[in-house]
């Protein structure tokens, strides 16, 4: 053991042996010293502070720890072990500032705390400036309504596909949450449509207001980015020119209708069915193909309703099968319920957001 280590160990022994009152005084003094010089300390010096502070916070009352935590939370190179220790404290007054502000907590630390602590701790985490997907996955699963609403409104929170799906599921019965989710720049197109389809009454009216004329341009840009990302991962687009010509030739002039769509769908003429839906709704065939490939049925239901189709036509579109397994009977029943709740005017309003100008 070198002289430096021996001196530190001697100081630690003195700390442990001190009275409770003296320990509090020492904690405040060492904290003052660290805060004053934190920008100048070497890695070795930081390690010493970490060891000393970790010993000092043992058996200290929560009010004093909260005071120390408030001072250390915003410091980028704050002692890591101490930050972790304070962040796991049962008292939110102690843990809160660290959970919300400290950059020394790794995603794994936050996941562990989110899995084991109460709602106050989860709320503190949901207010962080940046939150990784692994952490939000836990928060949307374990958090109460207040936590999840705060998280959804946090632009610095990132969501996995599964996490966003869970968030949308909760938003279907939570008006405030639905509004926050719908306004996120990273909400996927199918989640956007899912919320609008599932909403009822006042909830839907308020959601539609969010995508009124003044918001359509921005929403369109967001959805264009989402569609572009999906398209990058999708197979090469099919050419529908021939299918569109066949549909137009087969139908009486100006008389293309749901009956034509049902005829093609019943014969499993997928290209012609897509072409017919495109002509009836003015949605590009490539968009319908992409939604069908990705099984984004909520979006397809909106297109069908906006095109004036009955449930019979919408069901035929939902059952189109190029490669994947058609929806189960129970799923179709839920689709029917959602479809019947939509009005044609509402669907056309929704369609404006991602329909070409």
C-alpha positions in Angstrom: 0.0 0.0 0.0 1.5 3.4 -1.0 1.4 6.5 1.2 -1.6 8.0 -0.7 -3.7 4.9 -0.2 -2.7 4.7 3.5 -3.7 8.3 4.0 -7.1 7.7 2.4 -7.7 4.6 4.4 -6.8 6.4 7.6 -9.3 9.2 6.7 -12.0 6.6 6.1 -11.4 5.0 9.4 -11.7 8.4 11.1 -15.0 9.0 9.2 -16.5 5.7 10.4 -15.5 6.4 14.0 -16.9 9.9 14.1 -20.1 10.8 15.8 -23.3 11.3 13.8 -23.1 15.0 14.1 -19.5 15.0 13.0 -20.2 12.7 10.1 -22.8 15.2 8.8 -20.3 18.1 9.2 -17.7 16.0 7.3 -20.2 15.1 4.6 -21.0 18.7 4.0 -17.4 19.8 4.0 -16.3 17.1 1.6 -19.3 17.9 -0.7 -18.3 21.6 -0.6 -14.7 20.7 -1.5 -15.9 18.5 -4.4 -18.4 21.0 -5.8 -15.8 23.8 -5.7 -13.1 21.8 -7.6 -15.0 19.2 -9.7 -13.9 20.7 -13.0 -10.2 20.3 -12.1 -9.9 16.9 -10.4 -8.0 14.1 -12.0 -9.5 10.6 -12.3 -7.5 9.5 -9.2 -8.8 12.4 -7.2 -12.4 11.7 -8.3 -12.0 8.1 -7.2 -10.9 9.3 -3.7 -14.0 11.6 -3.5 -16.2 8.7 -4.5 -14.8 6.5 -1.8 -15.0 9.2 0.9 -18.5 10.3 0.0 -19.8 6.8 -0.2 -18.6 6.1 3.3 -19.9 9.5 4.6 -23.5 8.9 3.3 -23.8 5.7 5.3 -26.3 6.0 8.2 -27.0 9.7 7.4 -30.6 11.0 7.7 -32.6 11.4 4.5 -32.9 15.2 4.8 -29.1 15.7 4.7 -28.8 13.2 1.8 -31.4 15.1 -0.1 -29.4 18.2 0.4 -26.2 16.5 -0.9 -28.1 15.0 -3.8 -29.4 18.3 -5.0 -25.9 19.7 -5.1 -24.3 16.7 -6.9 -27.1 15.9 -9.4 -26.2 18.4 -12.1 -22.4 17.7 -11.9 -21.4 15.7 -15.0 -18.5 14.0 -13.2 -20.2 13.4 -9.9 -19.0 10.3 -8.0 -20.6 7.4 -9.8 -21.0 5.0 -6.9 -22.5 7.8 -4.7 -25.0 8.7 -7.5 -26.1 5.1 -7.8 -26.5 4.8 -4.1 -28.6 8.0 -3.8 -30.7 7.1 -6.8 -31.7 3.8 -5.2 -32.7 5.4 -1.9 -36.3 4.7 -0.9 -37.0 8.4 -0.1 -37.9 10.2 -3.3 -36.6 13.5 -1.8 -33.1 11.8 -1.9 -33.5 9.9 -5.1 -35.5 12.3 -7.2 -32.9 14.9 -8.1 -30.4 12.2 -9.1 -33.0 10.2 -11.1 -34.1 13.3 -13.0 -30.8 15.1 -13.6 -27.7 13.0 -13.1 -25.8 11.9 -16.2 -23.9 9.4 -14.2 -26.7 6.9 -14.2 -26.5 4.3 -17.0 -29.6 2.9 -18.7 -29.1 -0.4 -16.8 -29.2 1.6 -13.5 -32.4 3.3 -14.5 -34.0 0.0 -15.7 -33.2 -1.6 -12.3 -34.7 1.3 -10.4 -37.8 1.5 -12.7 -38.4 -2.3 -12.2 -38.2 -2.2 -8.4 -39.2 1.2 -7.1 -42.5 3.0 -6.8 -44.4 5.5 -8.9 -42.6 8.6 -7.5 -39.2 7.2 -8.6 -40.7 6.3 -12.1 -42.0 9.9 -12.4 -38.6 11.3 -11.6 -37.1 9.1 -14.4 -39.8 10.1 -16.8 -38.7 13.7 -16.5 -35.1 13.1 -17.6 -33.8 15.1 -20.6 -32.9 11.9 -22.4 -34.4 8.4 -21.8 -33.3 5.3 -23.7 -35.7 2.7 -25.2 -34.9 0.1 -22.6 -35.9 2.4 -19.8 -39.1 3.6 -21.5 -40.1 0.0 -22.1 -40.3 -0.4 -18.3 -41.9 2.9 -17.6 -44.8 2.4 -20.0 -45.4 -1.1 -18.6 -45.1 -0.2 -14.8 -45.9 3.5 -14.7 -49.3 4.9 -13.6 -51.3 7.3 -15.8 -49.4 10.3 -14.6 -46.0 8.8 -15.3 -47.0 7.6 -18.8 -48.5 10.9 -19.7 -45.3 12.7 -18.6 -43.2 10.3 -20.5 -45.3 10.7 -23.7 -44.9 14.5 -23.5 -41.1 14.2 -23.1 -39.5 14.9 -26.4 -36.2 13.4 -25.1 -37.8 10.0 -24.5 -37.1 7.3 -27.1 -39.5 4.4 -27.6 -39.0 0.9 -29.0 -41.6 -0.5 -31.4 -43.0 -2.6 -28.6 -42.9 0.3 -26.2 -44.7 2.6 -28.6 -47.3 -0.2 -29.1 -47.9 -0.4 -25.4 -48.1 3.4 -25.1 -50.7 3.4 -27.9 -52.7 0.7 -26.2 -53.0 2.8 -23.1 -53.7 5.9 -25.1 -56.8 4.3 -26.6 -58.6 4.8 -23.3 -56.8 8.0 -22.1 -57.6 11.2 -23.8 -54.7 13.2 -22.4 -52.2 10.5 -23.3 -53.6 10.1 -26.8 -53.1 13.8 -27.5 -49.5 13.7 -26.3 -48.8 10.5 -28.4 -50.4 12.0 -31.5 -48.2 15.1 -31.2 -44.9 13.2 -31.0 -42.7 13.6 -34.1 -41.7 9.9 -33.8 -45.1 8.3 -33.7 -45.3 5.7 -36.5 -48.0 6.0 -39.1 -49.9 2.9 -38.0 -50.0 4.1 -34.4 -51.3 7.4 -35.6 -54.1 5.7 -37.4 -54.7 3.2 -34.6 -55.4 6.1 -32.2 -57.7 7.9 -34.5 -59.7 4.7 -35.3 -60.0 3.6 -31.7 -61.0 7.0 -30.4 -64.7 7.8 -29.6 -66.8 10.9 -29.2 -65.0 13.9 -27.6 -61.7 12.1 -27.7 -61.8 11.7 -31.5 -63.0 15.3 -32.0 -60.0 16.6 -30.0 -57.6 14.3 -31.8 -58.9 15.4 -35.2 -58.5 19.0 -34.1 -54.8 18.3 -33.6 -54.5 17.4 -37.3 -56.6 20.3 -38.6 -55.6 22.4 -41.6 -52.8 24.2 -39.6 -51.1 20.9 -38.7 -51.6 18.9 -41.8 -48.3 20.1 -43.5 -46.2 19.2 -40.5 -48.0 15.9 -40.0 -47.5 15.1 -43.6 -43.8 15.6 -43.3 -43.6 13.3 -40.3 -45.5 10.6 -42.1 -43.5 11.0 -45.2 -40.3 10.3 -43.2 -42.0 7.2 -41.6 -43.2 6.0 -45.0 -39.8 6.5 -46.4 -38.2 4.4 -43.6 -40.7 1.6 -44.2 -40.2 1.8 -47.9 -36.5 1.4 -47.5 -37.1 -1.9 -45.8 -39.8 -3.1 -48.1 -39.5 -5.2 -51.2 -39.3 -3.5 -54.6 -42.6 -1.8 -55.4 -44.9 -3.5 -57.8 -46.0 -1.8 -61.0 -49.8 -1.3 -61.0 -50.2 0.5 -64.3 -51.5 -2.6 -66.0 -53.9 -3.5 -63.2 -55.3 0.1 -63.2 -55.9 -0.1 -67.0 -57.7 -3.5 -66.6 -59.9 -2.1 -63.9 -60.8 1.0 -65.9 -61.5 -1.1 -69.0 -63.7 -3.6 -67.1 -65.8 -1.0 -65.4 -68.5 1.1 -67.0 -67.4 4.7 -67.6 -67.6 6.5 -64.3 -69.2 3.6 -62.6 -66.3 2.0 -60.7 -67.8 0.9 -57.3 -67.4 -1.4 -54.3 -68.9 -4.2 -56.4 -65.9 -4.1 -58.7 -63.6 -4.4 -55.6 -65.6 -7.3 -54.2 -65.4 -9.1 -57.6 -61.6 -8.8 -57.8 -61.1 -9.6 -54.1 -63.3 -12.7 -54.3 -61.2 -14.0 -57.2 -58.0 -13.2 -55.2 -56.9 -10.7 -57.8 -54.9 -8.7 -55.4 -53.4 -6.2 -57.8 -56.8 -5.3 -59.3 -58.3 -5.0 -55.8 -55.5 -2.6 -54.7 -55.9 -0.7 -58.0 -59.7 -0.4 -57.4 -59.2 0.8 -53.8 -56.6 3.3 -55.1 -59.0 4.7 -57.7 -61.9 4.9 -55.2 -59.9 6.6 -52.4 -57.2 8.6 -54.4 -54.5 6.9 -52.2 -51.5 5.7 -54.3 -51.3 2.0 -55.0 -47.8 2.0 -53.6 -49.1 3.2 -50.2 -51.9 0.6 -50.1 -49.4 -2.1 -51.0 -47.1 -1.0 -48.3 -49.8 -0.9 -45.7 -51.0 -4.3 -46.7 -47.5 -5.8 -46.6 -47.0 -4.3 -43.2 -50.4 -5.5 -42.0 -51.3 -2.0 -40.9 -55.0 -2.7 -40.9 -56.1 0.4 -39.0 -54.8 2.5 -41.8 -56.5 0.3 -44.4 -59.8 0.7 -42.5 -59.5 4.5 -42.8 -58.9 4.3 -46.5 -61.9 2.0 -47.0 -64.2 4.2 -45.0 -63.0 7.3 -46.7 -63.7 5.6 -50.1 -67.3 5.0 -49.1 -67.0 1.2 -48.8 -69.3 -0.8 -46.5 -67.9 -3.3 -44.0 -68.2 -6.0 -46.7 -65.6 -4.2 -48.9 -63.4 -3.3 -45.9 -63.4 -6.9 -44.8 -62.4 -8.0 -48.3 -59.4 -5.7 -48.2 -58.5 -6.9 -44.7 -58.5 -10.5 -46.0 -56.3 -9.8 -49.0 -53.4 -12.3 -48.7 -50.3 -12.0 -50.8 -47.9 -13.8 -48.3 -49.1 -13.4 -44.7 -51.8 -15.2 -42.8 -55.2 -13.4 -42.9 -56.6 -12.0 -39.7 -58.3 -14.4 -37.3 -62.1 -14.2 -36.8 -61.7 -12.5 -33.4 -59.5 -9.9 -35.0 -62.0 -9.3 -37.8 -64.7 -8.7 -35.2 -62.6 -6.0 -33.6 -61.9 -4.5 -37.0 -65.7 -4.4 -37.7 -66.2 -2.6 -34.4 -63.6 0.0 -35.2 -64.9 0.4 -38.8 -68.5 0.9 -37.7 -67.5 3.6 -35.2 -65.8 5.7 -38.0 -67.8 8.1 -40.1 -66.9 8.7 -43.7 -66.2 12.4 -43.0 -63.9 11.6 -40.1 -62.0 9.1 -42.3 -61.6 11.6 -45.1 -60.3 14.1 -42.6 -57.7 11.6 -41.3 -56.8 10.7 -44.9 -55.8 14.3 -45.7 -52.7 14.0 -43.5 -51.0 11.4 -45.7 -52.9 11.6 -48.9 -50.9 13.3 -51.7 -51.7 16.9 -52.4 
